[in-house]
Amino acid sequence: MKLRGTIFAIASLALYAAGTTFAGPEIMSTGKESKAVQMEQAPACDPRWYFSLGGGADFDIGNSGFSHAFESSVPGFNLTFGPFLARQSSPKVQWDDAFDTTWHAGGEFGYALTDHLEVFVSGAYSHADSAGSVDWGAIKIFTFGPTFTLPLRAQWDDYDAFGGELGFRFHFLSRQARFRPYLALSGGAMHVDDIGFSFNADASSVGGPSDFRVFRGNFFDSSWVGTGAAVVGVEANLTCHWTLGVNGGVRYQTRLEGNDGDLVGRDFIGLVPVPLNKIRPANNDAGDRWTVPVSGYVKFRF
């Protein structure tokens, strides 16, 4: 019995030693495991608010008319011609005929509702230099003898406007993507400063000066107009907070307020009357505009 107990004790001790050997040494904690877990659970950089600053140019679309074509006639009499008929014919003037390229600069403030959708409010200032004098048709004087032609040239003042819009931007990729294409829609209002103009006549065919000033005054009054835009663009995330972007699209501006207060009475080219009120069809219900805005900007998220 004592021999059996001794053998059993030795066998048990051997099995315990073998189990301890194959299990390997106990792994000592270094604390790195908890640090790794903490790093995985650390919140991602997730700023929602942003503002941006940028600028660009607006390019007028082909048939974007600034003023209407019109024709007017007035009879007259003087000792030189006897009875006559003076007829003014002036063509439609396009925005890009009357003005050089329109440049704009502005800012935007917005909030990211989701990974893909942003809402924003924007403001911008726009300016275009006058393109100088343009062909504005002619006045023809019909008499019982020869017909005289007095070519006309018109020039508009610079264009200045400021306004704001509300809109939303839909990004096709999440905010974690490096490059994010998007579509944005917006609408609002813009204040356009009054636009004056003058037109001159070449009266050399009737013995007058070759650059006779016929009229100087306002063509459009200061106006509040509605605006709407649809643009596509892409943003490049440089860091969590800084982004560069470019976009382009189409924008519409409603009609300007035609000035009738200055276009009253008559001016004269020598003895030839020019009824100014008959010029009013040129600016009535006119001045709406289609453009292609192209912009670049820098955005800061916070």
Protein Blocks (a to p, Z undefined) as FASTA:
>chain_A
ZZmmmmmmmmmmmmmmmmmmmnopadddehlmmmmmmmmmpccdddfbdcddddddddde
fklcfbdcdddddddddfklopaddddddddddfklmpccdddddddddddfblmbccdd
dddddddddebjadehjaddddfkdcddddddddddddddddddddddddfbdfkbmbdc
dddddddddddddddddddddfklnopafbdcfbgcdfbdcdddddddddddddddfblm
bccdddddddddddddddfklmgcjddehjaccdfklmmmmmgoghiacddddddddddd
ZZ
